[in-house]
Amino acid sequence: MAIGTTDWKATPVGNHGCQLSLKLKRGDIRSRIIPMSIPELNAAITAYKNGAYMQHAFAALTLDEREFLMTGMSKEEWDEVFPEFI
């Protein structure tokens, strides 16, 4: 799903969320809790893989949450790498 991602796993958290873990090509694992159930996440991933734009397939997520899905980086990491855009 993300650029540089080799695998992902979702674990239910509460009634309406899941913890999404992305395994990056360089070996580290990034996790984040997102406000989607496992079935909602699976449907969004299917739509994205079938050609839907990220912002349409994952419309329930914030820009920062979608960025995490695409790159595996949090907003804080982006701010650290590119401080001139803060």
C-alpha positions in Angstrom: 0.0 0.0 0.0 2.6 2.5 1.0 5.6 3.4 -1.1 8.4 1.1 0.2 6.0 -1.1 2.1 6.3 -4.9 1.9 3.5 -5.9 4.2 0.7 -4.6 6.4 -1.4 -5.9 9.2 -4.6 -4.5 10.9 -5.7 -5.3 14.4 -9.1 -4.2 15.8 -9.0 -1.4 18.5 -12.2 -0.6 20.2 -15.5 -0.5 18.3 -14.6 1.7 15.3 -10.9 1.6 14.8 -7.9 -0.5 14.1 -4.1 -0.4 14.6 -2.5 -0.5 11.2 1.1 -1.7 11.1 3.2 -1.2 7.9 6.4 -3.2 7.3 8.8 -1.0 5.3 11.3 -2.4 2.8 14.2 -1.3 5.0 12.8 -3.6 7.7 11.3 -1.3 10.3 7.6 -1.5 11.3 5.4 1.6 11.6 2.1 1.5 13.4 -0.8 3.9 13.8 -4.4 3.7 15.0 -6.9 4.8 12.3 -10.6 5.4 12.7 -11.7 2.6 10.3 -13.0 -0.9 11.1 -11.2 -3.8 9.5 -14.1 -4.3 6.9 -14.0 -0.6 6.1 -10.2 -0.7 5.7 -10.4 -3.8 3.4 -13.0 -2.1 1.2 -10.9 1.1 1.0 -7.8 -0.9 0.1 -9.7 -2.8 -2.6 -11.0 0.5 -4.0 -7.5 2.0 -4.0 -6.0 -1.0 -5.7 -8.7 -0.9 -8.3 -7.8 2.6 -9.3 -9.6 4.9 -6.9 -7.6 8.0 -5.8 -6.3 7.8 -2.2 -8.4 10.7 -1.0 -11.6 9.0 -2.4 -10.9 5.5 -1.2 -9.9 6.7 2.3 -12.2 9.7 2.5 -12.9 9.1 6.2 -9.2 9.6 7.0 -7.3 12.9 7.6 -4.6 14.1 5.2 -2.0 13.0 7.7 -3.5 9.5 8.1 -3.6 9.1 4.3 0.0 10.3 4.1 1.0 7.6 6.6 -0.7 5.0 4.4 1.2 6.2 1.3 4.7 6.7 2.8 4.8 5.1 6.3 5.8 8.5 7.7 3.9 10.5 10.4 3.3 14.3 10.2 6.0 14.7 12.9 8.5 12.9 10.7 7.6 15.0 7.6 8.0 18.1 9.7 11.5 17.0 10.9 12.6 16.1 7.3 11.2 19.2 5.7 11.2 22.0 8.4 11.0 24.7 5.8 7.4 23.8 5.1 6.1 24.0 8.7 
